[in-house]
Amino acid sequence: MAPETVRWIKRLAGAVGTSLLIAVLGLGLFHFYRSVWEKGKRLRVTVPGKLYRSGQMTEEGFADAVRRYGIKSIVNVQQEFPDPKIRKDYLTRDSIGEQEMCRNLGVKYIHVKPDLVHLSEYPQKRPAVLDEMLAVYDDPENYPMLIHCKAGLHRTGLLAALYRVEHQGWTTAEAYREMKAQGFGDKACTEANLYVKQYLLDYQPRWQASQVSAESPQKPCSP
């Protein structure tokens, strides 16, 4: 074989080896990133020591959050999955039901179902989930609490906004801005989105209704 051909083969082998190494390293870094991301999927502190939010993490991620923040209850707000399958970790396909996972972790499991009111009945009626979630928020035994949906953006964002407005006295505008900043999305976070309209933009907190009632002039008693 000619020396020139041998040199060409060596260069080709070196290039293939380098490309393969880069591909392997890239694939490894991607899976490492995904593993870390899935473990703590959008885990965020809403109120330190009290309220936390996330997407559907792995079992490892939920366990880590419970240990780190002393979580006492996990609230799943996925209406379509009352007991979702939680992957043990990113690199395996093994899973466990969320209720069983919570029992193993020694925390309370709560499921609430986001709903909408048909326009023919709105605004006389409001979504049932608002009162269901308020009952969860009103119970001091549930704290510290973690709420999550699948992605940790939309349903979780709306129900975290409910806490802001109802329990912290935020204005709907303040809660709305936070939702957008937390990734709800400019296109989705508008009045045209019925969830945004019925859960937040049209929502009247109980403390505000009480103020209006207290400030209303009293009708004179009939003689």
C-alpha positions as CSV (number, residue, x, y, z in Angstrom):
1,M,0.0,0.0,0.0
2,A,1.4,3.4,-0.9
3,P,2.6,5.6,2.0
4,E,0.3,8.3,0.9
5,T,-2.7,6.0,1.1
6,V,-1.6,4.8,4.6
7,R,-1.4,8.5,5.8
8,W,-4.9,9.2,4.4
9,I,-6.3,6.2,6.2
10,K,-4.7,7.2,9.5
11,R,-6.1,10.8,9.1
12,L,-9.6,9.4,8.4
13,A,-9.4,7.0,11.4
14,G,-8.4,9.9,13.6
15,A,-11.2,12.1,12.3
16,V,-13.8,9.4,12.8
17,G,-12.5,8.7,16.3
18,T,-12.7,12.4,17.2
19,S,-16.2,12.7,15.7
20,L,-17.3,9.6,17.6
21,L,-15.8,10.9,20.9
22,I,-17.6,14.3,20.4
23,A,-20.9,12.5,19.7
24,V,-20.5,10.3,22.7
25,L,-19.7,13.2,25.0
26,G,-22.6,15.3,23.5
27,L,-25.0,12.5,24.1
28,G,-23.8,12.0,27.6
29,L,-24.1,15.7,28.4
30,F,-27.6,15.8,27.0
31,H,-28.8,12.8,29.1
32,F,-27.1,14.3,32.2
33,Y,-28.9,17.6,31.6
34,R,-32.2,15.9,31.0
35,S,-31.7,13.8,34.2
36,V,-31.1,16.9,36.3
37,W,-34.0,18.8,34.6
38,E,-36.5,16.0,35.0
39,K,-35.5,15.5,38.7
40,G,-36.3,19.0,39.6
41,K,-38.7,20.0,36.8
42,R,-39.4,23.7,37.3
43,L,-39.3,23.4,41.1
44,R,-39.7,26.9,42.5
45,V,-40.2,28.6,45.8
46,T,-43.5,30.6,45.9
47,V,-43.5,31.3,49.6
48,P,-40.4,30.2,51.5
49,G,-41.3,27.6,54.1
50,K,-44.9,27.4,53.0
51,L,-45.7,27.0,49.3
52,Y,-43.7,25.4,46.4
53,R,-44.5,24.6,42.8
54,S,-43.2,22.4,40.1
55,G,-43.9,20.2,37.1
56,Q,-44.2,16.4,37.4
57,M,-40.8,15.5,38.7
58,T,-39.2,12.0,39.1
59,E,-39.7,10.1,42.3
60,E,-36.1,11.1,43.2
61,G,-37.0,14.7,42.6
62,F,-40.1,14.7,44.8
63,A,-38.2,12.9,47.6
64,D,-35.5,15.5,47.4
65,A,-38.0,18.3,47.6
66,V,-39.8,16.7,50.6
67,R,-36.5,16.4,52.5
68,R,-35.2,19.8,51.5
69,Y,-38.3,21.8,52.2
70,G,-40.1,19.7,54.8
71,I,-43.1,19.2,52.5
72,K,-46.2,17.8,54.2
73,S,-48.6,17.6,51.3
74,I,-48.3,17.2,47.5
75,V,-51.2,18.6,45.4
76,N,-51.6,17.2,41.9
77,V,-53.7,19.5,39.7
78,Q,-53.8,17.3,36.6
79,Q,-57.5,16.7,36.0
80,E,-56.8,13.9,33.5
81,F,-54.4,11.9,35.9
82,P,-55.8,11.4,39.4
83,D,-52.9,9.1,40.2
84,P,-50.2,9.7,37.6
85,K,-47.3,7.4,37.1
86,I,-44.1,8.9,38.4
87,R,-40.8,7.8,36.9
88,K,-38.3,6.7,39.5
89,D,-35.5,8.6,37.6
90,Y,-34.8,9.8,34.1
91,L,-32.6,6.9,33.1
92,T,-35.0,4.1,33.8
93,R,-38.6,3.5,32.7
94,D,-39.7,2.1,36.1
95,S,-42.5,4.1,37.7
96,I,-44.7,4.3,40.7
97,G,-48.2,5.7,41.3
98,E,-48.1,9.2,42.9
99,Q,-50.4,8.2,45.8
100,E,-48.1,5.2,46.6
101,M,-45.1,7.5,46.4
102,C,-46.6,10.0,48.8
103,R,-47.4,7.2,51.3
104,N,-43.8,6.0,51.1
105,L,-42.6,9.6,51.7
106,G,-45.0,10.1,54.6
107,V,-46.8,13.1,53.0
108,K,-50.4,13.8,52.3
109,Y,-51.6,13.3,48.7
110,I,-54.3,15.7,47.3
111,H,-55.8,15.7,43.9
112,V,-57.9,18.6,42.6
113,K,-59.3,18.9,39.1
114,P,-59.2,22.2,37.2
115,D,-62.4,22.9,35.4
116,L,-64.2,25.6,33.5
117,V,-67.7,27.0,33.7
118,H,-69.7,26.9,30.5
119,L,-70.2,30.4,29.1
120,S,-74.0,30.1,29.4
121,E,-73.6,29.8,33.2
122,Y,-70.7,32.3,33.6
123,P,-70.2,34.5,35.6
124,Q,-73.1,33.4,37.9
125,K,-71.1,30.2,38.6
126,R,-67.3,29.9,38.9
127,P,-65.0,26.9,38.5
128,A,-65.4,24.4,41.3
129,V,-61.6,24.0,41.5
130,L,-61.3,27.5,43.0
131,D,-63.3,26.6,46.1
132,E,-61.6,23.1,46.3
133,M,-58.2,24.7,46.1
134,L,-59.1,27.4,48.7
135,A,-60.1,24.6,51.1
136,V,-56.6,23.1,50.6
137,Y,-54.9,26.5,51.1
138,D,-57.1,27.3,54.2
139,D,-56.0,24.2,56.1
140,P,-52.8,24.9,58.1
141,E,-52.1,21.2,58.4
142,N,-51.2,21.1,54.7
143,Y,-48.2,23.3,54.9
144,P,-45.4,23.3,53.7
145,M,-47.2,22.3,50.4
146,L,-46.0,21.5,46.9
147,I,-48.4,21.9,44.0
148,H,-47.7,20.5,40.5
149,C,-49.2,19.7,37.1
150,K,-47.4,18.1,34.2
151,A,-45.2,21.0,33.0
152,G,-45.4,23.3,36.1
153,L,-46.5,26.3,34.0
154,H,-50.2,26.7,33.3
155,R,-52.5,25.0,35.8
156,T,-49.9,25.3,38.5
157,G,-49.3,28.9,37.6
158,L,-53.0,29.8,37.8
159,L,-53.5,28.1,41.2
160,A,-50.3,29.7,42.6
161,A,-51.8,33.0,41.5
162,L,-55.0,32.1,43.4
163,Y,-52.9,31.9,46.6
164,R,-51.2,35.2,45.8
165,V,-54.5,37.0,45.4
166,E,-56.4,35.3,48.2
167,H,-53.8,34.7,50.9
168,Q,-51.3,37.4,50.3
169,G,-53.5,40.2,49.1
170,W,-51.8,40.6,45.7
171,T,-53.8,42.4,43.0
172,T,-54.8,40.4,40.0
173,A,-52.4,42.5,37.9
174,E,-49.5,41.6,40.1
175,A,-50.3,37.9,40.0
176,Y,-50.8,38.1,36.2
177,R,-47.4,39.6,35.7
178,E,-45.8,36.9,37.9
179,M,-47.6,34.1,35.8
180,K,-46.1,35.5,32.6
181,A,-42.6,35.9,34.2
182,Q,-42.8,32.3,35.4
183,G,-43.2,31.0,31.8
184,F,-47.0,30.9,31.2
185,G,-46.4,32.4,27.8
186,D,-47.5,35.7,26.3
187,K,-49.8,34.1,23.8
188,A,-51.5,31.9,26.3
189,C,-51.7,34.4,29.1
190,T,-54.5,36.6,27.8
191,E,-58.1,37.3,28.5
192,A,-59.0,35.1,25.5
193,N,-57.7,32.1,27.6
194,L,-60.8,31.1,29.6
195,Y,-58.7,29.6,32.3
196,V,-56.9,32.9,32.8
197,K,-60.2,34.8,32.7
198,Q,-62.2,32.6,35.0
199,Y,-59.4,31.8,37.5
200,L,-57.7,35.1,37.8
201,L,-58.8,38.1,35.8
202,D,-62.4,37.9,36.9
203,Y,-61.7,36.5,40.3
204,Q,-62.9,38.5,43.4
205,P,-61.0,37.4,46.5
206,R,-63.0,36.8,49.7
207,W,-61.3,39.6,51.6
208,Q,-62.2,42.1,48.9
209,A,-65.9,40.9,48.9
210,S,-65.9,41.4,52.7
211,Q,-64.6,44.9,52.4
212,V,-67.3,45.8,49.8
213,S,-69.9,44.3,52.1
214,A,-68.7,46.2,55.1
215,E,-68.5,49.5,53.2
216,S,-72.1,49.1,51.7
217,P,-74.6,51.5,53.3
218,Q,-77.0,49.8,55.6
219,K,-80.7,49.8,54.6
220,P,-83.0,51.5,57.1
221,C,-85.1,49.1,59.0
222,S,-88.8,49.1,58.1
223,P,-91.0,50.7,60.7
